[in-house]
């Protein structure tokens, strides 16, 4: 008797959510939430597709139905143009990816994380960005201005609003 009540409660809860929340399985979900998400969607008859082998456009809308992000995916990886829009529909961020790597413009070096920076021709250009360090043989965070690596002191001195301004 409890199981139908739980399912009905979950279905009512899900009906109150914006449809975009139900249809998108973001890649940052952990395995437990993915299992629950898949079970809930199957329970109410929605079919999900994994990003793993998907090729095509990905679009996200806000709760008012306005397009806020769109990008292309090739074989599950960011590949092509990435655009974010404000509430007026104006472009706020535009970048390009190749095989899931930031290539040109304003990009997120790590997918679905808050880190953001400028890249040109696949090279870190402006910001605190991850880059492979030949000496240490690992990826580390480095400061860049106009494609040149800078020390933290120099970056702060030359950055508007930094300690040296």
C-alpha positions, 0 to 999 in steps of 0.5 A: 500500500505504501509503494503506490502512495510514494509513486503518486507523491513523486509523480505529483512532485515531478509535475510541479517541476519545469519540464526541462528538469525532467528531460535533461540528465546533466553529466554532473549528476552522481551515480545515486542521483542518476539511478533515482532520476532514471527510475522516476522518469521511467515511472512516469514514462519519459525516455532518457538518452545518455550524453555519452554518445550523443551528437547534436545540439544541447539547449537549456531554458530557464524557468520562464521558458527563455533559452539560456544556454546552447551548445553542440556535442559530438560523441558526448563531448563539447564540440563547436559553438557554446553560447549563453544568453541573459534574460533579454536574449542577449549573448553574454558568453560565447566560445568554441570547443574542440573534442571537449577542450576549450578552443576559442573565446570565453570557455569553461575549462572543466565541463559544468564547473564554475571556472571560466577563462579566455582561450585562443587557438586552444591556448590559455589566454586570460584568467586563472586556467588549467594548463599542462606543466611540462616540468611537473608532468601534470596539469596545474592552474596558472595565471595568464594575460594575453597568452603569457603566463604571469606570476600571481604578484604580477597578475594582481598588480596588473588586474583592475581591482587587484591589490596593485591597482 
